[in-house]
Amino acid sequence: MQLTEIRLAGFGGQGVILSAIILGKAASIHQGAFATMTQSFGPEARGGACSAQLIVSDSPVLYPYVTEPDILVVMSQEAYTRFVPELKDGGILIVEQDLVRVTDLPRETQIYSVPATRLAEELGKRMVLNSVMVGFFTAVTHLLDPDAVRKAVADSVPASFRDLNLKAFEKGFAYGSTAQAVTSDSEDEAIYAKE
């Protein structure tokens, strides 16, 4: 895989940091690539701004900070507003469709939308929305091997929640397998923003 810059952002309690850890672990431990991850969050335990920067590559990563993300995953409107201007031209934007309204994208972008919170609630636990998002990310980006990500999910969550998180991953992966991107330079953007 070529060097890929990824930013995941949302608010505390959504599992943003754990999502980045899982994806980085999948790349570096289970797929034999390289990864770096840095994180930032507000002083609040839940509800404050939270983001993680992840870089994956098939060669050593020399600079650990994202400068222009190839892929941006946003799970809150605040995260969208703050980080979408950084997204690389032609990049991939993944949004939590019930929490993020896509408007005013400055450049050509592939947009994927997933109701991750709703899908997690269907499994009985809203807290697994991050595993749903990781599954969706895996399906739409084709960046990481799905089996490597499954192993990373299993390795990264408490044993008592392992099965639930793996089900959440599969639910997100299945949803992503049929997802179609909307491009910001098409007339569909106006339609997309209204959904």
Secondary structure, 3 states (H helix, E strand, C coil): CCCEEEEEEEECCCCHHHHHHHHHHHHHCCCCCEEEEEEEECCCCCCCEEEEEEEEECCCCCCCCCCCCCEEEECCHHHHHHHHHHCCCCEEEEEECCCCCCCCCCCCEEEEEECHHHHHHHCCCHHHHHHHHHHHHHHHHCCCCHHHHHHHHHHHCCHHHHHHHHHHHHHHHHHHHCCCCEECCCCHHHHHHHC
